[in-house]
Amino acid sequence: PNALSLATWSVHVLSLLEWGAAMVLVWQYAAVAKQPAFRKLAWAMVPLLGAGAGAVDFHLYWNDPSVEWLLALQGMLTLGGN
């Protein structure tokens, strides 16, 4: 069962928002600094954002066995992102 507290949910969701904001800031830095290569860094951050979202979604569905495929997806995205 899902035993995540409100504080734990807050940390998880805010971490995803923070990661997304970091991606936007890197993208904007690339434009301001006229260094388009930094956009590759923003794209490279996408798999880890997806991995985090997969983990949160799994908990959102109360760890239901029918969505266990999210764990495999999360693992693949984490491996690819790292």
C-alpha positions as a Python dict, from the first residue, in 0.01 Angstrom:
ca = {
    (1, 'P'): (0, 0, 0),
    (2, 'N'): (88, 364, -39),
    (3, 'A'): (234, 487, 286),
    (4, 'L'): (387, 814, 168),
    (5, 'S'): (328, 1106, 400),
    (6, 'L'): (229, 1452, 283),
    (7, 'A'): (585, 1569, 351),
    (8, 'T'): (729, 1290, 137),
    (9, 'W'): (484, 1367, -144),
    (10, 'S'): (584, 1732, -123),
    (11, 'V'): (953, 1648, -155),
    (12, 'H'): (888, 1418, -453),
    (13, 'V'): (668, 1661, -643),
    (14, 'L'): (882, 1964, -566),
    (15, 'S'): (1190, 1773, -680),
    (16, 'L'): (1026, 1711, -1017),
    (17, 'L'): (931, 2078, -1045),
    (18, 'E'): (1284, 2182, -948),
    (19, 'W'): (1437, 1950, -1208),
    (20, 'G'): (1204, 2091, -1474),
    (21, 'A'): (1294, 2446, -1373),
    (22, 'A'): (1664, 2359, -1394),
    (23, 'M'): (1609, 2231, -1746),
    (24, 'V'): (1439, 2557, -1844),
    (25, 'L'): (1719, 2762, -1689),
    (26, 'V'): (1986, 2564, -1875),
    (27, 'W'): (1793, 2616, -2200),
    (28, 'Q'): (1766, 2990, -2134),
    (29, 'Y'): (2135, 3010, -2043),
    (30, 'A'): (2220, 2856, -2379),
    (31, 'A'): (2033, 3138, -2552),
    (32, 'V'): (2168, 3423, -2336),
    (33, 'A'): (2529, 3299, -2347),
    (34, 'K'): (2500, 3219, -2717),
    (35, 'Q'): (2619, 2867, -2635),
    (36, 'P'): (2373, 2636, -2812),
    (37, 'A'): (2569, 2333, -2694),
    (38, 'F'): (2407, 2381, -2350),
    (39, 'R'): (2074, 2284, -2503),
    (40, 'K'): (2214, 1931, -2527),
    (41, 'L'): (2246, 1934, -2149),
    (42, 'A'): (1880, 2028, -2113),
    (43, 'W'): (1784, 1741, -2347),
    (44, 'A'): (2012, 1506, -2153),
    (45, 'M'): (1814, 1586, -1837),
    (46, 'V'): (1484, 1465, -1990),
    (47, 'P'): (1527, 1091, -1914),
    (48, 'L'): (1585, 1158, -1545),
    (49, 'L'): (1279, 1382, -1528),
    (50, 'G'): (1082, 1097, -1685),
    (51, 'A'): (1227, 851, -1436),
    (52, 'G'): (1122, 1070, -1145),
    (53, 'A'): (775, 1113, -1291),
    (54, 'G'): (746, 736, -1333),
    (55, 'A'): (831, 676, -970),
    (56, 'V'): (580, 936, -850),
    (57, 'D'): (311, 794, -1080),
    (58, 'F'): (373, 446, -944),
    (59, 'H'): (309, 573, -591),
    (60, 'L'): (13, 779, -713),
    (61, 'Y'): (-154, 454, -821),
    (62, 'W'): (-92, 304, -476),
    (63, 'N'): (178, 67, -605),
    (64, 'D'): (-88, -123, -803),
    (65, 'P'): (60, -435, -968),
    (66, 'S'): (-111, -338, -1295),
    (67, 'V'): (130, -44, -1330),
    (68, 'E'): (448, -228, -1236),
    (69, 'W'): (568, -161, -1589),
    (70, 'L'): (635, 192, -1461),
    (71, 'L'): (915, 49, -1247),
    (72, 'A'): (1080, -104, -1552),
    (73, 'L'): (1039, 222, -1743),
    (74, 'Q'): (1180, 418, -1451),
    (75, 'G'): (1482, 188, -1434),
    (76, 'M'): (1549, 218, -1808),
    (77, 'L'): (1516, 597, -1800),
    (78, 'T'): (1746, 620, -1497),
    (79, 'L'): (2005, 398, -1666),
    (80, 'G'): (1983, 599, -1985),
    (81, 'G'): (1992, 931, -1807),
    (82, 'N'): (2292, 837, -1597),
}
